[in-house]
Amino acid sequence: MKFKLPLYACLVLDWSFTYYVIYVLVTKDITPLNQAIMLFATGLLGASNINVAHELGHKLNSELDYTLSMITMAKCLYAYWVPEHLHGHHKNVATPIDPATSRKN
């Protein structure tokens, strides 16, 4: 469990920051430059959590972890990747039918 706490903390930070940015953009009158900076920061934080979602997606014995992984990937329109990665790539790694393995030459 102690290894999962940082993953959960990243997700809480990501979703809290996302909702905060939405709140500020809707309720406050800020400059377009500040809006762009806030959206850029939100995108960076969300994109970095793809790694967190990847790790949680590997926890097949936990429905909560798998669900959090899917929700986090859905935020960046990438939810289809979790089952494909686990049941496609891991099953067929380094074979010609694995879409995630680079082709020779």
N, C-alpha and C positions, 0 to 999 in steps of 0.2 A: 504493500500500500504506500510506503514512503516514497517509492519511485513514481507513483502516479500523481502524487500531490503537486509537483511542479507542472505536470500536464494540465491538471484541473485548474491550477492557478492561471496558466496562460489563457485558457478558454474563458475564465471569468473576466480577466483583464480585457481580452479581445471583445467580448460581447458588451461589457460595461462601457468600454471606450466607444464602440460603435453606436450604442444607444445615446451616449452623451453627445457625440458629434451630431447625430440626427436631431437631438433636442436643441442644441445650440444653433444649428443651421435653420431650424424651423422658427425658433422663438427670438433669436437675437438678430440685430442688424449689424452684420460684420462685412468687411470689405471683401471683394472678390478674391484678392490675394490670400487673405486669411481663410476663406472658404476652400480655396485650392490646396493650401497647406494642410488643412484639417482632413480633407478628403484623401490627399496623398498619404498622410500618416496612417489613416484608417486602412487604406489599401495595403501599406507595408506590413502593418501588424496582422491583418487578416491573411496576407500571403505567407507570412512566416509561420502561421499556425497550420499551414498545410502539413508541415513536418509533425506537429502535435497530432493532427488528425490521422496521419499515417501510422504513428505509433499506437494510438488508441484503436485503430482499425484492426491491428494484429491481435488484439485481446478478444479472441472469439469466445472465450469462456465467460465473458461479461457482456450482457445485453446493453447495459448502460454505456460502457466504453464504445461499443460498436455504434450505438445510436448517436452518441456525442460526435463520433468520427464522421458519420453520415451528415449530421446537421452542420458541422463545421465545413465540410467539403461542399455542401449545398450552398453555403454562403458565397463561395467563389465559383459557383456553377460547375462543380467538379465531382458531384456526389456519385456519379456512375463509376468513378475510378476505384472506390473502396472494394466493392465485390469483384470487379475485374482484376484488381491487383492481387487479391487473395486467392481467387479461384481460377484465374487465368495465368497471370505471370508466375506465381509461386508454383503452380502445377506444371507449367511448361517452360520454366526458365532456361534460357540459352538454347532453345530448340527453334527450328524455322517457324513454328506456329505461334511463338511468343511475340506479341506486338511491342513489348517493352525492351527487347534485346536488340542491339544494333546488329545489322547484317555485316558479314565479312566483306572487306574491301569497300 
